Amino acid sequence: MIPSLIRFRTCLLLIMIGLTLLLSAGCLAPGQDEEKPAILVAVTIPPQEEMVREIGDGRVDVIVLIPPGSDPHTYEPSPGLVARASGADLYLPLGSGLFPVEDVMAGRLRAMNPDLAVTAVSSGVEVLGSGDRPDPHIWLSLKNARIMAENTRDALVAVDPDNEDMYRANADRYSARIDDLDKKISGNLFRNDPGMILVTHQAWGYFARDYGLSIVSIEQDGKEPTARDLERLITLARAEGVAVVFAEAQENRREAQAVADEIGGRVEVIDPLAPGYLANMERIATAFAGS
């Protein structure tokens, strides 16, 4: 009898523990759900993440399709990342025809999730280049970034209208930060013309336009320079007193170092795709101004 009683009490204790755990889980679930971001947003490149998070203010979670250190011209997201992104409420590509991966991803994600909202953040941006070869580096302009922020805000409002006031207020604050940095760069950093700025990748057309700079690229139209091209470029760089060759973090720096050696200069690495968008833009502008 005693062993039976012990077994009964043990079973009863286990049942009570199980019920307690179930009740605890039930009590925690609502609170946990409330803490989860309401909107899942997919973006193409790391610089977009800051913008979405600042405007979303805790109401969003962000999936970046092209991670830091990768080349958006050639990168192919992994199947696992695509599967995660297919569960998003909103996809914010830079814009159709800019990076080929975006056009492919928009089609794939919509096929997997017909309810996915897709909004190009470049809407309203004056895209440089020709129709056959548009310049996709629109985020490397703070003036463009302001338009991108407005498009991001409107896209979030469309999928989550109950929080429209919050999105608008956050977007206003973020746009003010963009404007402040734009004024700082144009007023303080580029008050004096830094002269010719030599870069490896042809990505800085928007930046050069905004601040009236002469930014010359070793690469032209996506092609490596010929020996004659390099000879002309080195002669020009020497005449202009260029001391720095700016290479990008995603690139092989061998060619940049070869040019730097020829002009008696140095290589400095910049990253146009780094997260922390505004701080990174200020770092790049400071580097250009001091070149």
Buried (B, 14 or more C-beta within 10 A) or exposed (E): EEEEEEEEEEEEEEEEEEEEEEEEEEEEEEEEEEEEBBBBBBBBBBBBBBBBBBBBBEBBBBBBBBBBEBEBEEBEBEEEBBEBBBEBBBBBBBBEBBBEBBBEBBEBBBEEBEEBBBBBBBEEBEBBBEEEEBBBBBBBBBBBBBBBBBBBBBBBBEBBEEBBEBBBEBBEEBBEBBBEBBEBBBEEBBEEEBEBBBBBBBBBBBBBBBBEBEBBBBBEEEEEBEEEBBEEBBEBBEEBEBBBBBBBEBBEBEBBBBBBEBBEBEBBBBBBBBBEBBEBBBBBBEBBBEB
